[in-house]
Amino acid sequence: MAIGTFHSFRGEKSALILVKANKLVFQTTPVYVPKDACEGMVKGDFIDVPDNYTLIPMVSADGVPRTTTDGEPLYMLGY
């Protein structure tokens, strides 16, 4: 099972978590999830992420991929 580490709430609807494939790896991917999935969490709390997820690039309402200020794509979870 993948592990998510709660980072912060973002806006009215989203929360940012850092997802890694399992506890044996260092690499994490920033992923946006619904805010209500993380209610009551504080930075550093862990959340189990069910297996078989995919990373889906976020796209704005006008179809433009959303990115960080450095141009890295933003992701959300999909199943």
Buried (B, 14 or more C-beta within 10 A) or exposed (E): EBBBBBBEBEEEEBBBBBBBBEEEEEEBBBBBBEBEBBEEBEEEEEBEBEEEBEBBEBEEEEEEEEEEEEEEBBBBBEE
